[in-house]
């Protein structure tokens, strides 16, 4: 027995030593000797241009008859007038209300690059206008903050690209590699008439892009728990989407004589079963790569967990799954969003339906998720029906030159910060552009803090003048390096 306790103690000591040594070795990479750039910009003028762009109500409604076309055409005309060098010096094409510019490089044998954003915005929820500190389409600049719908999503991206291109043109820069600039008008409703049309045009012209850069992630400031420094998360893939109807059928009847089981109760049990049995996932692939880098900047205890995944992997998966943001990176997510049943309060429904939205992780597919749900909930009274969706995007290479261009550019603008690959949990126009690009990246070179998150498709969307101007510097460097060779 004594030998057993001694052996156990020795094992525990060795285990602790291994954990501590691996944790101490789990350090950030050596600082890179990258000189930060000095780019002088007129902050007042840049802020005013973004402010003016917000005043155009370029709202994408789900129902096309609600679209105010004049706001889109007026915005396009305003872009042409506000950025005359871009419009005069670059070749211009238009696809419906989507703008495409071509800046021809000196070496047309090189594959071009595409830098893109979208200028359409989501509606403001009727009745919530009074919750905004400033009118949602006022473009108010107050206390060095620019307020309004599109300030973050994504007129700051569109205007940032135009301002950066203007800066390079005024500096006399001439690209070696051809650059395309695309500004979509319908990204918020799928991009079928904008980005899809541009991608189809490039395919018809047999133009294959070296890489594309669209909206996506940001420069995270305080968004990763335990990491107290800026992190550039460049999304190299985006999730797919799938909508399924879970349908429960029963005999129905009068509510005064309810049976022990009904369509509604059967449906409720099915939904609970979905909630209690999330699609399997885990810390691997993109998520593992991202956390392997950022965890090196954490304090000792969380760093020890990530440095010793062989021992704490199960604990880490469990903990990361409890937070919506990290859970979405680990697996395909399940979200019941719509319910329907009886047409009257005293009528038992013959059919009760739940619409469930799944955001599909790249390891899964529409078929695999539909099969998983069917196996889990289908029965004599429950059936599963696919409404539609799209597959996850391919995963772009984060060791490729395009990713390195973005990394170098961010370090030149923001200092020696970690740049990591990430997964976009929503959708973007890259679902279309990725079809004509060797690699598709999704990233805005703009600082994002936790308090700004509710502005995305929500209330009080805003951006600071300083963060916006720094983002323009980021676009300047990305376009410069991306087109220099």
Buried (B, 14 or more C-beta within 10 A) or exposed (E): EEEEEEEEEEEEEEEEEEBBEBBEEBEEEEEEEBEEEEBEBEBEEBBBBBBBBBBBBBBBBEEEEEBEEEBBEBBBEBBBEBBEBBBEEBEEBEBBBBBBBBBBBEEEEBBBBBBBBBBBBBBBEEEEEEEBEBBBBBBBBEEEBBBBBBBBBBBBBBBBBBBBBBBBBEEEBEBEBBBBBBBBBBBBBBBEBBBBBBBBBBEEEEBEBBBBBBBBBBBBBBBBEEBEBBBBBBBBBBBBBBBBBBBBBBEBBEEEEEEEEBBBBBBBBBBEBBEEEBBEBBBEBBBBBBBBBBBBBBEEEBBBBBBBBEBBBEEBBEBBBEEEEBBBBBBBBBEBEEBBBBEEEEEBBBBBBBBBBBBBBBBBBBEBBBEBBBEBBBEEBBBBEBEEBBBBBBBBBBEBBBBEBBBBBBBBBBEBBBBBBBBBBBBBBBBBBBBBBBBBBBBBBBBBBEEBEEBEBBBBBBBBBEBBBBBBBBBBBBBBBBBEE
